[in-house]
Amino acid sequence: MLLKTKPADVFVDRHNGPDDAGVAHMLRVIGVESIDQLIDETVPAAIRLKKPLNLPAALTERAFLAKFKGIAEKNRLFKNYIGLGYHPTQLPAVIQRNILENPGWYTAYTPYQAEIAQGRLEALINYQTMIIDLTGLEIANASLLDEGTAAAETLHMFHSLSKKKSATRYFVSEQVLPQTIDVLRTRATPLGIELVIGDHRTADLSDETLFGAILQYPAADGAVYDYTDFIAKAHESNLFVTVAADLLSLTLLTPPGEMGADAVVGNSQRFGVPMGYGGPHAGFLATKDAFKRVIPGRIIGQSIDAAGNKAYRMALQTREQHIRREKATSNICTAQVLLSVLAGMYAVYHGPQRIRQFASNVHALARTLDAELHALGLDQRNEFYFDTLDIKLESRELQTAIRQEAESAGINFRYFEEHGSPRVGISLNQNTEAEDVQDIVAVFAKVLGRDVRQVALPEEVTVNWDDALIRKSDYLTHPIFNTHHSEHEMLRYMKQLENKDLSLAHSMISLGSCTMKLNATAEMIPVTWPEIGGLHPFAPREQAAGYTEIFQDLEKWLCEVTGFDAVSLQPNSGAQGEYAGLLAIKGYHDARGDQHRNVALIPASAHGTNPASAVMAGMTVVVVKSTEEGNIDVADLKAKAEQYADRLSCLMVTYPSTHGVYEETIIDICATIHEHGGRVYMDGANMNAQVGLTSPAIIGADVCHLNLHKTFCIPHGGGGPGVGPIGVVADLAPYLPGHVLVDTDGRTASAITSAPWGSASILPISYAYINMMGGEGLTQATRIAILNANYLKAKLEEHYPVLYTGSNGRCAHEMILDCRQFKKAGIEVEDIAKRLMDYGFHAPTVSFPVAGTLMVEPTESESVEELDRFVEAMISIRMEVAEVEAGRADAKDNLLKHAPHTAATVLVHDWTRPYSREQAVYPTEYARAYKFWPAVSRIDSAYGDRNLICSCTSIDEYVDAEEQLVQTDKGPSY
């Protein structure tokens, strides 16, 4: 017997669903001889790559993890007391194991189908309640991308609300975190808003050109101020006031809402989320009830289902940019769901007493350290503080000596200057112990040549703050924060919530343009390593050599995939990537003296974030028509490029198109824009249909953002985190975002996000994916994604019309199924989406980009067996629709209109519906064997918007209100 040797455990075979037999079967059904033939009939020859991707050879899972361990160990773990919004903390192991490391939580999608997302929606209600309670305000959203983004969103919000129409200036306290000021500057400049940076104690708030102000609490140097009088004076001058606050401090300090603040923003990172070299973390934004119509981002609200039971869903102006497009005040359409769930669960597990004790311990240690440093003769400048000391030094030489001694002891402080004086900032945290204080004192004593005495931590400390600064109001009083404090109870609570949510652990999620593919366990493992999670984003670069290697490799590989010359990893969502890409184009034009080039051509079919991002970048949106086939109307594009030639800034285009087609005119389209002096921005939402076959550079694009949470396997996490790096051609590279505190390889533009490399700690997921797939594997993934989509098309097109196809009748990686004809029988596309839940499936994307349709994307990770189960469900539902069309089923009292069916629905004594219970809940044998039960019946969203409740409560506490607000659940998450 002859034995051949070859790798036995190839990762690409784990990632791609179909095996060789499955591929052969699908090819027969489609009617082609090979995948090569299918690709040739699908992707235009003119844009095909001429050579394979030049990427490292694929590694096995074992080989990758061994390699990555070596890279991670190049990061050096110091004790970090830098502060500035990032602090060491401890995620309880029960939460880490059962949420962060649990695919039942991290593979779920954005809760647009609320009936099968009640678990994470409840977790988000908990988070919103926590933010509302701690900030002292009335409403909060379900998280933003980071503190800087949240602050920038309030700048936009209050600028749009200001009645002082000529006011274009915004006061920024000089004690706002420097990275937040950096992001504010980025967001203000394109809109012609001037930042007025100064001392809040001497600011002239009567200036009629001001529309708002932002303060930091505690201040960046750690000082605590009572802002009550400042806010009152600001309101007298019709200014809105935002306060950026530290969440832990608000357990002891008077909340800004009680001082009169209009909005409170910040970062919930220190509620259990690792620093992760900058992210991802859940930014928060709370505001007054009066602003509920304009607060950006997602809000989770409480409503009722068809049976009158309490149910949660996304509320108000969620996804507003798909409704308002260029009139939207924000391009935010995602959230840091997984991170806000972690922070909220931290509060649930610890409760108000433990969290207050954490804060008390931190403050007591800070007071102890203050006394010890004072005994050494040092000048600590903060009279009132929470956790941060500001030490004024006599010379820069002394500052340098302290830094050298601290770093030799494995300690990081903050080193800065204020009004010409060298300073050392020391921020303590929940992980700080008495021996840590001893080590800090030893650093200063050694430099000063003094003896070190034993530090004694007092059993109690008297707070020396003014009475107005001491919190007297209660917080986290709801039972949810006062029940699950034992690990057993917490474990059961989280499992109960998990059981209410459908995720990729249950079945395929075929959301078009959202790419719900495998998030391999091997890719996820390094995320929780301390070498990845334990670094402060502003630590010296030499302590992050492992991260630097990851960044450099990823940037090089993404350049290879896109064909571009440079990449920025900073944007922490796709929408932020759009914005960063447009700012690069704007920077290019401005540098050439073409500040007047401000017109962005955007196809009518574009994602709603495209026009919203363009307006935020200071551009004027001009819409380009689509043809009946769903393609860009080239004649209209050329006419408008000619019309606006003198002002043309860019074209924003998605490729393959939002309709799931490789438009054959794309090269001509890009050339037209270039001929008229514009640049081409390619939306990378569908990049997973390009990798290895074509590239943005080949089609003629100049910049493209990449959704790493779509194409490169970072999990959606129930609606976030996302990462949206951008690639650019060489002449746009100088305009990529930089950072005010960290040298990002010489880039000097202001920042897009708070951290220099955005959500750095989840970049290892994409790093792992590329390492284990290799160039050939990545290309094969694209090919299989196209194969799977065309297989579904072949199986379903007899039952549902497919709206758009290429010239050879092929779709790309996704397709649009037309359900509009069912309206004649009274069946809406929503009814089909809800009925799919009874079959154990999450609906495809509903009514985007065409109302009344389903956009289906199977991805490469689904097997033939799973695809066939989905086909069986869709055909079965089509037969149920046919029953209504034929009059054999009642138009209102039928399986679809009552879907989804819960256990409580069918376990009634008197079953009166005209179909059987079995038809309702066991429509297929698979559903019978592996039943997923929706937690609630069809949710009444309009009721919830009329009776808005966005925090923990019970159904009998509803207050009827005459409110009718907008909800939509269309489109991809960025």
N, C-alpha and C positions, 0 to 999 in steps of 0.2 A: 504494500500500500504506500502510495506517494502522498506525503503531506506538504501542503504549501503554507508558507508563512506570510501573513499580512496583518495589519492592525485589526484587532477583533472588536474594539469598542470605539467606533468613530462617532464623534459628537453630532455631525450633520445628520446621521441616521436617527439620532434621538430627537433632533429639532424638527425635522421634516416628518409630517404624519404618514404619507403614503409609502408603502414598501414597493419593491419592483413589480410585484403582481398587481398591486393597486394602481400603479402608474399605467401598466399595460391595459388594465380594464378601463380606466378613464380615457385613455387615448382612443380606444375602440368606440366608446360612447360618443366622444366628441367628433370622431370621424377623421382622425389624422394618423399618420404612420409613426410619428415620433414627436417628442417635445420640441426638437429643433424645427420641425415643420410648423408646429403651433406658434412658436415664437416668431418665425419668419412671417406668418400670416397675421401677427398681432402688432409687432413693433416695427415701425417703418425702417427700411434699410438705411436710409440717409442718416439716421441718428444712432446707429449701432456702434458700439465700441469696436475698435479695430484690433485690440489685443486684450488678453485677460488681465484682471486686476493684479497689481504687483503688491501683494500682501504676504505677511509671514505664513509659513505652512501651518496647517491646522494642528492644534494640540488636543490630546485627550483630556478629559476632565481632570484626571489624576495629575497629568503633566502640567496642566495650566495652574492648578491650585498650588503645586510645589513651586512653580515659577513665581506666582504672584505672592506667595509667602515671602520669598526673598526680596521682592520689590517693596512690599509693605514694611518689612523690617528696616528699610532705609529711612523710614520716618522715625523721628526721635520724639518720644513722649516725655515732655516736660510738665511740671506743675504750672498751670496757667492761671495767672491773676491779672490778665490784660483787660478783661471786661469789655467795654464798648459794645454791649448787647450780646455777647457770647460768653457762656460760663460752663465749666464742668458741672455735670449733673449725673444722676443715676436713674436709668430706666429700670423700673422693677422687673425682675426676671420673669415674673408671671405674665407681664405685658409683652416683654420682648419675645418670649417663646410663643405666645398664643395670638399675637397680632402681627408684630413686625416680621416674624419668621414664618408666618402662617399663610399659605396661598389662598386659604378661604377668605382672607382679608386683603392681601396685596394684589390678587389677580382680578378683583371685581372692577366693574366699570363705573363711570359716573352714574349716579342714581336717577337717570332720566326715567327709567321704568320703576317707579317708586314702590309698587306692590311687592317687588322681589328685591328690595333694597332697604327694608325697614330697620335692619340691624345697624348699618352704618349711618343711616339717617338719625336714629336715636342717639348714636354716639356723637354725631355732629350737633344735635340739639343740646347734648350735655356740654359740648365745647362752647357753643354760643352762650349758654346759661352761665358758664364759668366766666367768660369774658364780660358779659353784662354785669354780673355780680361784682367782680373785682374792679372794674372801671367805673362803676356807678352811673352807667348810662342805660338807655332803654332798649337798644337794638344792636345786634352785632351780626356780621356776616360769618360764613362758615369757613373763613380763613382766606388770606391773600398770600402772595409768594414770599414775602419777607418784610422786615420793618421799613426799609427804604421804599419799597413799592407801595406799601400801605400809606406812608406819609405822602408820597407823590399822588396817590389816588385822591386823598383828601384835598390836596392843592387843586387838582382838576375839578373836583366836585364843588368846592366852595367858590372857585373862580366862575364856574357856570351858574351858580346860584346868586352871586353877588348882584345887588341892585345898583351898585356903583359902577355903571357900565364903562366908565373911562378909567377905572382902577386896574392897573396892570402890575402892581408891585406887591410882594409878599414878604412879610417880616419873618426872618429865621433867626432864632436865638443862636448866638455863637457857641452855645453849649449843647446844641443838637449834635448827635453823633456825626462825626465827620463823613462817614460813608453814606449816611442819610442825606446830608447836604449835597454830596456828590450826585446822588440819584435825583434829588430835587432839581439840581442845576440842569441835569440832562433833560428832564421832563419839562422844565419851565422854558428853556431857551427857544425851542421851535415854535412855541405859542406866543412869543413876545412878552413873556412874564419875566420881570426882573426880581431877583432875590435881594432883599435888603438884610444883610447879616450884621448883627450887632448885639449889644448887651440889653437884655429885656428890661433891666432896671432903669435904663435911661432912654428907652425907645419913645419916639414921638408917634403915638398912635392916632393923633388927630390928622395926620397926613391923608388928604383925600385920595391920594393915588394908591393907598393900601386897601386890599380887600380881605386880607387874612393874615394869620400868624401861626407859627408853630414853636412849641417849647419842649424841653426835655425834662423828664421827671423820674428819678433824680437826674441831674445834669450830667453831661459827659465826664466832667471831672469828679462826679460823685456828690456834689452839693445838692441839698434838698431845699427848695424854695416853695413858699406859699404863693401860688399864682392867682389867688382869688381876686385881688385888686386889679392885677394886669388884665384878667379876663373881663372883669366888669367894665374897665375903661375901654377895652377893645370893643365890647358890645355897644357902648355909648357912641362909638364912631362907626358902627355897622360893620365891624370886622368879625369874621369867623375865626375861632381859635381851635387848633388841634394841639393835643398834648401827646407826645411820644413817651410811653411809660414802661417801667420795668414791672412785669406781672407779679413777681414774688414780693416786691416791696409793697405792693398795694394791699397785702394782708395786714400791714402795720401802718402804712401812710394813708392819709385821707385821699380817697379816689378823686381823680380829676373831674369826674362827672359832678361831684359834690361841690367843686370849685366853680362850676359853670361851663366847663369845656364843651364845645360843640361836637368834638370827636376825640377819641383816644385811639392811638395806634401803637403797635409794638410787635414784639417777637415772643412767641410762647416756647422758645427753645429750652429755657431752663426748667420747664415742666417735664423733665425726663428725656428730652431728645438730645442725642449726642451732638457735639459741636460739628463734627464731620468736615472740618476744614471749610466751613461756611454754609453747609446746607445739605439736604433740604430741611427747612423749618417752616412752621405755620406762622405767617404774619397775621396779626389780628387788627380789626377795625370795628370800633363801636361808635355809635353816634346817637343822636336824639331821634325820637320817634318821628319828628317832623321831617326827617330826611330819608324816610324809608323808601320813598319812590326813586331816590337817586343814589343810594349807597351802592358802590360798585361790588361786583363779585356775586357769589351765590349766598342766598339766605335759605335756611331750612325752616319750614313752617309746619304747623300742626293743622290737620283738617280731619275729616271723617270719611269713612269708606261707604260703600253702598248699603252696608248693614248698620250704619250709624256708629261704628267703632272708631276710636281714635286712630289716626294714621298720619304719617309724616310724608312730606314731599318738598321739592324745591319750589320756592315761592317768588312772587313779585317779578322783578325785571330780570330774572335769571336768563342768561344768553341774550341780553338786550341788543347786542350788536347785530344779531341776525334779524332783528325787527327794525332797528333804527339805522344800521349800517353807518354811513358817514356822519350821521347825526348822533351817534353814540358818544357818551362822555368817557368811555373806557373801552379798552380792547381786552380786558380781563375776562376770560371765559372758562377758567379752570380754577382749581384750589389746591391747597396742600392737604388733601383729605386724610391720607394715611398719617401724616404728622399731626394734624389737629385731633385725630382720633387718639393718637398716643398721648398728647398733652391733656386731652379731656379725661382719658382713662387714668392718668396720673392723679388728677384731682378727685376722681371717683374713688380710687384705691386709698389715697392718703386722707382725704377728707379735710375739712377746714382746720381741725385742730392740729393735725400733723403738719400741714403746709404752713400754718402760722408758726409752729415750732421750728420748722426749717428756717423761716425768716428770722425768728428770734435768736436762734443759734448763730446765724450768719452775722446779725447785728452785734451780738455779744462778743463774738470773736473780733469783729472790726473795732469795737470799743477797746478791747484788750490790746490789740495790736497798736492802736493809736496811743494808748498810755505807754506802752513799751518804747515806741519810737520817740515819743516826747521825752522819755527818760534818757534817751540817747542824745538829746539836744536837737532833734530834727523838727522842722517847721511844717506841721500838718495844717493845711489851710482851711479845710472844711469844718465849719462850726456844726452844722447839721448834716448828717449823712446816713445812708442805710448800710451799704456794704463796701463803699469805695473811699479810699483815702487819697488825698492829693498832697504830695510832699514837695515843697519848694526847696531847691538846692542852691548852694552858693555858687556853683560853677559847673560848666559842662564837663570838666575833668572829673569831678566827683560823680556826676551822672554816668560817665563812661566807666568809672571804676566799679560802681554799683552794678551796672549791667554785666560787666565781665565776671564779677564774683557771683552774681545771681545765676548766670548761665552756666558757670562751672558747677554750680550746685543743682542744676537741672530745673531752674525756676525762670519763668518769664513774667516780667512786669510790663507796664506801659511806660514808654519813654517819650516825652513830648515837651514842647515849650509853650508857655502862656505869658503873653505880654513881655517877651524877651527873657523870661526866667525859665531855666531848665527844671523840669518836673519829673517825678516818678509817680505813676498811678498804680494803686494796688486794689484790686477788686476780689473780695472773698466770695465763697460760693457754698452750696449745700454740702459739697464733698470735703470742705476744709475742716481739719481737726486741730486740737490744741498743739499737737506736735508740728503741724504745718506752720502755725504762727511762730513757734519756736525757731523753725528753720528760717523763716523770713527775717525775724529779728537778728538771727545769727549773721545773715548776709550784711546787714547794715552795720552791726557791731564790728565785724571783721574789717570792713572798709574804713570805719572810723577809729579803729584801734582800741575799741572798748571791750570790756569783759561782757560775757553773756550771762545774764541771770536766768533762773528757771521761770518760765512763763506759767502763771497760775490763772486758770480760767475760772472766773467767779461763777457762783451758782445762780446769781441773778444780777441783772443790770437795770438801772433806772434810765428810762429813755429821757434824753435831755431836749427833745424837740419842743418847739412851741405847741401849745395845746391845739392850735388850728391844724397842725400837721398830723395829729394822732388820729387814726381811724377809730370811729366809734360805731359805725354801722355794721350790721351783720352781713355775711356773705356765705355762699354755698350752703344755704339752709335747706334746699330741697332734699327729700329723703334719698335720692340717688347718690348724693355725696356723703351720706351718713349711714350707709347700710353695708357696703361691700368691702369692709376693711380687713377681713381675714382673707388669706390667699384662697381658701376653698370657695368662699362666696364669690370672690372676684373671678376666679376661674370659671365658675358656673355662669356668672352674668355674661362674661365675654362669649362663652360658648352659646348661650341662648341667643345673643345678638347675631353671631356668625351663622347660626342655623336659619336665620330669616333671610339671608342674602344668597342670591345665585352668583356664582363666580365661575372662572375657568376650571375650578375643581369639580364642577358639576357637568358642564356641557360647553359646546362651542358658543362663542359670543360673536355673531357675524356682523358686527357693526361696520358699515361702509365708512371708509376714510379714517377709521379709528384703530385698525390693525391690532386686534386682540390675539396676539400670538403667544407661543410658549415663553414663559419666564423661567428658564431652567434653574433648578436648585443650585447647581454648581456656580451659576452666575451670581446668585444671591448670597452665597455663604460669606464672602469677604466683607460685605456691607457692615456686619456687626463685629468685625475684628477691631480691637482697641487701636491698632495702628492706623485704621481708617477713620474711626469715629472720634478719636481722642485729641485731634489737633485743632488748635485755635486758628481761625482764618488769617489772623494778623501776626502769627508767630513768625520769627525770622525764616526766610526761604530755605536756609541751609538745614533747618530742622525737618523740612518736608521734601527731601530728595526723592523719596518713593513717589509722592504725588507728582513731582515734577516729571519723573519718567513716564508716569501714566499720561499726563497731559501732553507731553511731547509726542508720544507714540500715537495717542488718539488723534491729535491734530494732523499728524502725518498721514495716518490711515484714512481719515475723513477727507483730506485733500485728494488722496488717490481715488476714493470712491466718487467724489464730486467732480474731479478734474480741476479744482480751484488751487490757488496758490497759498492761501492762508485761512486759518480757522480761529474763531473765538469760541471758547467753551462757556463763556459767562452767562448768556441768557438762560434763565431757569424756567422757561416755558416756551412753547411754540410762538405764542403771541408776543412774548418779549423778544424772541428771535426775529420775528417780522419787524418789530420796531427798531431793533439794533441794525438790521439790514438796511432799512430805509434811512436811518441816520447816517450810515456809512455812505449811501448814495448822496444824501444831502451834504455831508462833509466834503465829498469829492467836488460837487458843483460849487459849493461856497468857496472852496480853496482856489477854484479857477475863476472866481469873480462872477459866477453865474447864479447869484442868490435869487434871481428872478425865476429860475427853473423850479417850479413848485407844483406842476400838474402831474398827477398820477393817474394813468389809464388803468382801469380795473374792470375785467369782464363782469357781466351781470351775474354769472354763475359762481363768482368767487365766494370763498368763505367770508362770513360776516366780519371776522377779525381784520381782513385785508383793508377795507375802507376805514375802519375805526383806527387801525394803526397808522394809516396814511395821514389822517387828520391830526392825530397826536404828533406826528412828525412835521406838522406845519404845512402839509400839502393840500391841494385842492383836488377832489376826486371827480374824474370824468368817467362815466360808465360806458363800456363798450358792449354793443349788442351781442346776443348769441343767435346762432341759426336754429332752424327747427330741429336740426340733428344734434343740437346741444353744443356745437363747436363755437369757437370765437368767430364772429362775423369779420372776416379779414378785410372786406371792403370798408366796413364801418371803422375798423381799427386804423386802416391806412388814411382814411379821411380825417379822423380825429388827430392822428399823429401829425398830419400836414397842418391841420387847423391850429394846433397848439405847439407847433414846431419851436417857436421862440421860447416857450415856457415849459416844454416837456422835461419832466424830471425822470420818470420811470414808467414802466409797465409792471404790474403785479400779475403773475400768471401761475396757475397750478398745472403740474404735468406729472403723469397723465392727467387729463382734465378731471374736474370735480364729477363729471358724468361717467368716469371710468373708461375713457377712450384715449389712445395715443393719437393726438391730433397731428396729421401729416403736414400741416402748414406751419408748424412751430418754428422751424428755421427761418422761414420767410417773415414770420411775425417778429421774431427777435431782431432780424436784420433791419426791418422797417423802423423799429424804435432807435436802433443805433444810428441809422441814417439821419434821424432828426435830432440827434444829440442827447437822447435819453439813455438810461440804463435799464436792464431787465432784472427784476426781482422774481425769483421762482419760489413759490410756496412749496415747501418740502413735505407737505402732508402725505403725498403719494410717492415718496422717495423709495419706498419698499418695492415699487414696481419698476424702478430704474437700476438698482444696484447690480453691477456686473453686466448689464445689457446696454445701457446708455448712461448719460450723465448730464447734469445741468450745464456744464461747460460746453459739451458737444452741441446741445440744442441752441446755445447762444446766450445763456443767462450769465449775469455778472455777480450775482449774490443769491444765496439760497439758505434758508434755515432747515435744519434737520430735526425732526421729532425723534429724539432718542427713545422716548417712551412708546413709539410706534415701530419705526423701522429697526431699531437697535435694542429692543427687548427690555428696556426698563419698564417695570410693571406700572399699570395705571393706578393702582393703589386705591380704587374706589373713586377716582376722580382727580388724582394727583399723588405723587409728584410727577412733574414733567421736566424735560430738559430740551432746550431748543437752540443749540449752537449754530453759528452761521459760518458759511464758507464764502470767500470772496476772491475775485481776480486780483492781480497784483496791485493795480492802481487804486483799489479801494481799501487795501490792507492798512494804510496809515490811519484810517478812520474807524478801526475796530475799537470797542470799548476798553478803557484802561481802568485804573483804580487810584483813589487819592491816597491810600495808605500802604499799598503793596505794589512793587514794581512788577507789572504784568508784561515782562519781556519788552519794555520800552514803549508800550502803547500809552499815548497821552490823552486820548479822548476821555471824557467823563464816563462814569459807570452807568450801566443799565440796571444792575442789581447790587445788593448790599455787599456781597462777598466777591472777591476778585475772580474766582472761578465758579461762581454760582453754586449749584447743588453738587459740590465736588464729591461727596461721599457715595453718590450713586453712579458716578461715572465708571467705577469698576465693573458694573453690570455690563455695559456696552463694551468695555475693554475685554471682558471675558468672552462675550459673544463673538467678537471679531477674532480673538485669539483662537477660539475653539472651532470656528467655522472655516477660517482661512478664505482667501479670495475665491477659490473654486466653490467652497460651500456656500458663501454669500450669494454667488451667482445662481447656484442651484436652488437656493431658497426663493429667489425671485421667479425663477422658472416654474417652480412648484406652486407658488402663489397664483400665477397666471393659469396654470393647469387646473388647479382646484376651482378657480372662479369660472372657467369655461366649462368645466364638468357640471357645476351647479346650473349654469346657464342652459346647457344642453338638456338637463333633466327637468328644468322648471319652465322653460319658455313656452311649452304647450299649454301651461296652466296660468301663467302670468306673463303678459307682454313685457319684453325687455326693451326699455326705452331707447338706449343709444348703443351703438356698436361701431367698430371700425369698418373700413372699406371691405374687409373680407368676412364681415359678420362676427368678428371676435370682440370680446370685451378685454379689458386689461385685468387688473387684480380684483376688480369689483364691478358690480352691475346694478342697475336700477330696475326694480320690478314695479310695474304700473298697477296700482290698485284703485285708480280713480273710477273705473267703470262700475265698481261695486256700489257706488253711491246711489245708483238707480234703485237698488234694492234696499237702501238704507244702511248699508254696511260701510263703515269708515275704516281707514287704514289703522286707526287706533284700536279698533275692535280686533283686527288681526294680530296686532302687537300684544294685546292683553291675552288673547286666546293662546298664543304661543307659550305663555307661562304654564298653562295646563299641560302642555306637552313637555315641559321641562327645559324650555329654551328662552333665552333673552332675545328680544326682538332685534332685527337689523335697525339701522338708522332710519328714523321715521320722518318723513316729509322734508328731507334735505337731500339734494338741493332742489328737488321738485316736490311741491305739496301733494299729498295723497299717494306717495310712493314709499317703497322700502329700498334702501341702498344696502346691498349685501356684499360682505367681504369675508371669505372663509379663511384667509391666510394660508401659509404653507404648512402650519403645524397640525392641521386637522387630518385625521385618517379618512380613508374611503368609508369606513363603517360609520363614523360620526357624520360625514357629509350626507350619507344615505339616510341616517336618522332624521336629519334636518329636512331633507327632501320629502321623506314620508310625512313629516309633520305639516309641511307647507301644502302638499297635495291634499292631505286629509282636510286641512282648513279650507282649501279651495272647494272641496266637495260640500263642506258645511255651508259655505257661501252659496253654492249652487242650490242647496235645499231652500234657502231663503229666496233666491232669485225665482225659483220655480213655484213658490207659494206653499211648499210642503212644510216649511218652518215659518213661524210667525216673524214678522219684520222687526218686532221689538222684544219678543219673549223667546230668545234663542240662545244657543251655545255661545255665540260670539258677543252678544250684547251683555251677557251676564258674566263674561270672563273678566278676571280669573276667578276660579272656584276654590274657595278655602275649605279646609276640613270642617269648620263650623257651618259653612254653607250647606254642605251635603248631609251633615249629621243632625238633621232636623227630623222631628217625628212625622210631620205632615209635609211630604215632598209634593209640591203642586206644579212644578215646571213641566213643560211638554216634552222633555227629553229625560233620559235616565241619569241617575247619579253616576253610573259607570261611564256613560258617554262624557259626562262633565269632567271627571277627574282621571279616568284611565283610557284616554283615546287611543293609545297604542300599547302594545305589550311591553315596550321599554318603559313607558310611563308607569305601568303597573309594577314593574320590577324595581325601578329606581325613582320612585315618585319624589319630586320636589314640591313641597306645599307652599304656595304663596301665603304670606303672613296675614294679609288683609285683602279684602275685595276691592273692586274698582274705586279709586280715590276721587273724591269730589274736590278738584283743585280750586274751582271758583269759590266754593264755600270757604275754603281756607284763606283765600285772598280777601274775601269780604270780612272775615273774622281773624285777623292776622295775629297769630301767636307764634313766637320764634324762640321760646325758652321752655324749660321743663314746666309742665303743668298738667292738669287733668282735664278731661273733656267737659266737665260741668263748670269749668271756670271760663268758658268761652263768653265773650262779650260781643253782642251783635253790633256790627258797625257797617256803615254805608260805604264800603270800600270795594272796588272792582279793579283789580290790578292784573297785570299781564304775566302769564307764564308760557314758556315755550321749551321744548325739549329737543330741538333740532340741531343737527350738525355735530362735527367732531370737536373733541376737547383739545384745547391747546394749552 
